[in-house]
Amino acid sequence: MRNLLTKLLACIMAVIVLSTVPTYIVQSQELSVKTGWGSVNFVYQPPIIVDGSTLVPARDVLEALSFDVNWNEHIQLATIQRDDDIVVLTIDSNVFNTNGEAYHLDVPVQFIDGQTMMPIRAVLESVGYIINWDEDFSTIFIESPLQPFYIDFAMGRLYGFVNADNILVIPPTFAAVSQNGFVGGVAAVATGYGEHKLWGFVDKHGYEVIPMIYDWVGDFNGGFAMMKTGGYYGIINRAGYIVVPAVYDEISRDLFVDGIVSVRQGNLWGIVNNQGQEVLSPTFSYIGRFVGGHAEIFTGDNMRRDRRWGLLNVHGEVSLPARHSREQLDEILSLIRRPAETLPENVERGYWREVRRILPLNTDIQIIDVWTGNIYYVRSMSNGHHADVETINTANTALHLETFGGVQTWSSRPVWVRIGDRTFSAAIHSMQHSSTIIANNNMVGHVCLHFYGSTTHNTELPIYLDTVLEAQRVAELVRALR
């Protein structure tokens, strides 16, 4: 029986490992990328194919197209800009942003051998470029964006498209076109005028690929576009099939980020997935855009003073009940979106009688301020009724005081304390008093670090209990939301 279980576990682990390892096919000798000005020179890293998507070094390709590329190492984010176009790429994210619009990626942006590797088609099509693949020569051709132009005639204007060299590509035969031109390889165009105007899509040759039958259409975003017919909004895909029927009064512009989209019927918002299924029927007064798996919600009428805020997850479940003020929600959002190193995964309440046995004396201990994320280090000088601690040097003293607004006070703040491989909820104040041991740390005394059940020197009554419990509640909230 044990052998059978061992083999079964090994098989499961093998499946997990294989299913989480992307398929890389390095095309250094075969795959090339060409623009209207010639081939792109890849200096450090050639294009690769990951799970069917071609990834190219962002800087090499984008600078060849005259974009400025700026890299922020701290937050692993690349910002690309040329004229009015701004693209933001985040490492390991399946979503990127172009001119304020969120776009979904089948394969995330990746950091490989020091290079930001981006899915070429999705990113460049978001700024209007046309991407063509020549299989015979294993070459990607990047064609300049087509720009709309118009001519005037007796009944109004007719629109067509020219290329970057002002050469006519699509004759002026349309009553209107999207001001963004080609997005995702197609352009929204219309026939008819006034109340008879109907919208659809054409390809780069001017061929109709989605019939002009809608009262309005939006540009494609991640393979989907909004449409309006009969006074209501729905969603179509690139094949022209209706994914979400036109039964809604409003649809969020961020189509199917995390596979879902917010929709409104009457005064209430719900969620629909990219199969057109209603994940959450219209329930809330507002559902915001999904970021990191959560969206803001509020209940109550639209008078701002009556709103109570919460969070919703992608499954349509309330992850934070809508009973918080706007300020409280902002604090929570700021908290859960902090760097992972400032948010311990497992925080224990820990009774002082237990903690004092494992809290080392004269050893550096990490303190994380719950609400600011400030990290500083202290040493415990005494583990009696509570821990008497000092910061280890002047820099850590400054960080400690910074969390208290630069003042010394007996009022406490919630903190998480790392002791070895365990983390505990605690409370600390900033009033420096009594004896000091560490020299040259800019402290004139020590401060008190309290855990659940610790007391003052003069009484047996627990102190700062509410602050310790606040640290624990926040840790549990973060764990639930992340």
N, C-alpha and C positions, 0 to 999 in steps of 0.2 A: 504493500500500500504506500509506504514511504517513497519507494522508487518511482511509483506511478505519479505521485504528487510532485516529486522532484522534476520528473520529465515534463509534466504538464506546466509547472512554473517556468521551466526553461523555455518551453515553446512560447508561452505568453510573453516572457521578457524579450524573446527574439522578435516577435511580431511588433512589440512596442518600439524596440530600437529601430527596426527596419522601417516602420511607418513614420518615424519622426526624423529620419535622415533624408534630406532632399537629394534628388538626382542631379549631379553636376556633370555636364558634358563640356569640357573646355574646348573652344573652337579657335585656338590661337593661330593655327595655320590655315583654317578654312574660311571662317566667317569674317566678313569685312563690312564696314559701314561707310556709305558715301553720301555726301551732300552735293549741292549744286556747285561747290567750289573744289571738289575732289574728295579723296579718301581721308577718313579720320585716322590720325596716328595714335595708337594706343601705347603709351610709354611704359607703364608698369604692369598693367593687368589687361589681358585680352577679354573680349566678350565671352560670356558663358551662357549656357542654357540650364535653367533650373525649373524642373517640373513643367516643361513645355513653354516657359516664358524666357525670352532673351533679355539678359541683363548686361548692361554696358557700363563702363566707368563714367559716372556722371560728369566729372570735370572735363574729361577729354572731349566728349561729344558736345556738351553744352557750350564750352568755350569756343569750339569750332563753329558754333552758331551765334557767336558774339554775345552770349549770356555771361554775366558776372556770377561767380560761384563763391559763396562764403560758407565756411565750415565752423560750427561751434562744437568743440571737442567735449565740453562739459555736459551738454544735453544731447549730444549725438544727433545733431540736426544740421541739414544743409539748406541754405536759402539761395535761390537762383533768381536773378532779376535781369530783365532787359526791357527798357522803355516802361510800359505800363504793366507788363506781365511779371508776376511774382509767384514762384513755385517753392513750396516748402516740403522737404523730404526728411522723414525721421527713420533712423535705423531700426530695423526689425518691426516696422509698422506696415500693416496692410492698407493704410489710408494715407494719402498725401493731399496737399492743398494747393490749388491753383486759383489765384485771384479771389480768395475767400470761399471757394467751392471745395468741398471734400470729395475725393475720388477714391474708389475702392480698387485694390490690387489683388490679383490672384496669387501673386508671390510677393512677399514683402521686400522693401528696400533692404540691402544687406551691406555689411562692411567686410570686405575680403582683401586680405593682403594690403591693408592701408588705403583701399579705394572704396568709395561709396558706389555701389553697384545698383543701378535703377532699371526697372522694366522699361525698355525704350519706347514701345508703342504707346502705352497708357500715358506716360509723362509728356511726350512730345505731341500727341494728339490733343492733349488738354489745352495746349497753346496754339492749336490750329495747324500743325504740320501734318503732312500726309505720309504715312509709312508704307512702303511697298517692299515685298520680299521676292527676290529673284532666286529661285531654287537651283537653277542651272549653274549659277556662279556663286551660290551661297553668300549673297550680298543683300544687305538692307539699304534701301534708297530712302533718304529723307528729302521729301519734296517741300519746297517753300509753301507757306500758307497761301491759300487763295483768298483774295480780298474782294468784298462786294463792291460793285459800282452801279450807277444807274444812268438812264437817259430819260429825258422828259418828253412826253407826247400829250396829245389833246386830253386824254382821260386821266392822266396822272403820270406815274413813273413806272418804268420797267427795270428790273434788277438782273444783273448777271455777275460773273466773277472773272477777275484777272489775276495773273500770278505776280510774283515779286518784281518781274521785269515789265509789268504793265501790258503783258500780252494777253489778249482775250482767250479765255479757256472755256467758259460757259456763256453762251449768248444771253442778252437781256430779254428774258421771257417771263419773269416772275413779278407778281404784283408787290411782293415784299419778301425780305430775307432776314434771318437773324442777324443782329448787329455783330455777333461774335463770329460770323462766317462758319467755317468748317470746324466742328468739334467732334472728335472721335471718328473722323473720316467721312462724316456726313454733315449736310447743312440743312437747317430748317428753312423752308421756302413756302410761299403762299400763292394761290391763284384767286382771282376775283377781287372785288373791292367792296368796302363798306360792310354791310351785314351779310354779304355773300362771300366774304373772304374765307378761304379754307386752307389749312396748313398740312404739310407733310414733310418728307425729307428726300433729298437727292444726293447722289454720290459725286465724286470729283469729276466725273464725265458729264454730269448734268442729268443722269438717268434717275427716274423716280424709283426709290427703293422702299419707301413707305407712302402709300397713297395720300393725296391731299384731301382729307375728309374731316379734319378736326377744326374746331373753332379757334384753337390755339395749341401750340406745342412749345415745350422748353428744349434747351439743348441737351444732348445726351451726356450722362454723367455715370461712369462706371457701367455702361451697357444698358442704361435705362433712361427714359425721358418721360416727363410729365406731359399729359395732354388734357384738353378740356373739350367736352362735348355735351350739349344739352344743359349747359350751365353748371356742370359738375366736373371734378378733376379725377383722373385716373393715371395709370402708368403703363407704358408700352416698352417692349424690349427692342433690340436692334433688328430682329426679324419682323417687327411690326405687330407681334402678338400682344394682346391685352393681358398684362400681368395682374394689374389691379383695376377692377372695373370703375368707370366714372360715376361714383356715387358719393364722393366726398366734397365738402365745401372748401377744404384747404389741405394741402399736403406739404410736409417739410421739404425744403430744397435739398437737404442732404439725403439723397436717395440710397436706401439700403446700406448705410454704414452699419457694420456689424450684422448685416443681413436683414435689417428691419428699417421701417420708416414710420414717422408719426403722421397721423391723419386726423382730420377734424370733421365731425358731423354736428351741425348746429353749434352749440357752445362748448362741446366736450371733445377731448382728444383721446385717441386710442393708438394701437400699433398694428401694422400689417407687415408680414414677412415677404421675402422675394419670391414666394410661391403664390402670393395673393391671399394667403390665409390670415385671418384676423387673430393675432396673438393676444390682443387685449381690446375688447369692445370699448367704444368711446366712454370714458369714465372721469377723466380729470379736466379741470379748467384749462390746464396747459401742460404740454410735454415738450421739453426742449430737445436740442440735438444730443445724440449719444456720444459721449467721450469716455474712453476707457471702460466701456461696458455699462455706463450709467447715464441717465438723463434726468434733468431737473423736472420736477412736477410741482404744481400747487393746486390747492383746492380753495373754494370760496369764490366770490365774485371778482370782477376785474378791478375793483378798488384796491390799490396797492396796500393800503393799511390793513386790509382784511385777509391778505394772502397768507397761507401757511404752507411752507415749502418742505419738500422731501425728495427722495431719489427713487428711480425706477430702473430695474435691470432689463437686459435684452429679452428675457423670458416673459416680460410683462408683470413681474412680481415686484412689489414694493420692498425695496431694500432699506429704505429709511422712511419711516412714516411721515406724512405731510402734516407736521405739527410744529415746525421750526420757523423762526423768523428768517428773513433774508440774510441778516448778518450771521446768524448761527449756521445757516447752510453754507455761506461763503467760507466760514472757518473750517467746516467739515470737508468741503471740496479741496481747500488748500491743503488740508492735512493728508487726505488719501492720495493726492497727486504729488506728494513730496518724494524725493529719492528714497529708494528702498532701504538704504542703510540707516535712515532715520526712523524707520517703522519696523520694529521687531515683530517677527511672525508669532511667537508664542510668549505672552507676558503672563506671569504668575502673580497672584495676589500675595502669597507668601507671608506667613506670620513671623513677627520679629523674633520669636523664640527659636524658629528654625533658621531664619536668614542670618542671625548673629553668629551661628555656629559655622557658617561657610563664608562669611564676609571677612576677607583677609585684612590684617592690619598692615599699614605702611606699604601698601601695594596700589598701583594705579587702577582706578575703577572708572568705567565709562558711564557718564550721565547723559541722557537724552531728554531735553526739555520737550514735553508733550506738544505744546501748541506752536512753538517756533521751530522745532527741529534742531536747535543749537545743540552741538555735542561738545562736552568738555570733560575733563578728568579731575578726579579728587582722590585723596587718600584718607582712609579711616584711621584716626588716632586712638579711638576708644569705642568699644562696643558694649556699653552698659545699658542704660534705659533706652538708648537710641544710638545712632552712629554720629560721633563728632568727627567732622571731616574738614579738610582744607584742600583748596585747589592746588595743583602741583606746580604751577608757575604763574607769572604775571599774565601771560596770554590767556590761560584758562580762567584766571580771576576776572579778566575783562569780559570773556564770553559769559561767565556765570552772572556777573552784574548786568550785562546787556539784556538778559532775559527778564530782569526786574526793572527795566527802564533806567538802569544806572544808579539806582538808589538802594540803600540798605533798609530792610524791613523784616519784621517778624511774620508778615503774611507769607504764606507758602505757595509754591507752584507745583503742579503735578509733573513728575518725571518718571522715566524708566531707567532702571539701574541694571547694568550688565555685570554679572558675577560669574566668571568662567563662561560656560555655554548656556547659562540660564539668565533670564531677564525678569525683574520684579517691578511691580508698581510701588511708587514711593512719593514722598513730598519733601521739599527742601525750602528753606528760607534763605535770606541773604544778610541777616544781621550778624556781623562779625563781633564775637564777644569772647571773653575769658582768654584761655591760654592758646598759644600758637607754637608749632614745632617747626614747620617748613620755613626756611629762610628765603628772603628775596622773592616772595610770591605776591607782594603788594597786599597782603592781608594783615589785619591787626587783631587776630583771634581766629576762631573757627566758626563754622556754621553747623546746623543740625540737619541730619538726614533721617527722616522717619519712615518706617514701614508699618504695615498693618499690625496694630497692637502695641507699638512702641509708646513710651510715655516720657514725661519730663523727668528731670533729676529729682524733683521734690514731691511728686505725686505718683500714684499708681494708675492714674487715669490716662487712657489713650488720647493722643493729641494729633491734630491734622488728619483725622480719620477721613473726613469728607474729601480732602485733597487726594489722599491715597486711592480712595474708591473712584474718584474722577479719572485718575490715570488708568485704572483698571477698566472702567466703562469705555473710555476712548479706545483702548487697545482692542477690546472685544468688538467695538463698532468697526474699527479699521479692518479687522480680520474678516468680519461679515461682508464688508463692502469690497474688499480686494480678493 
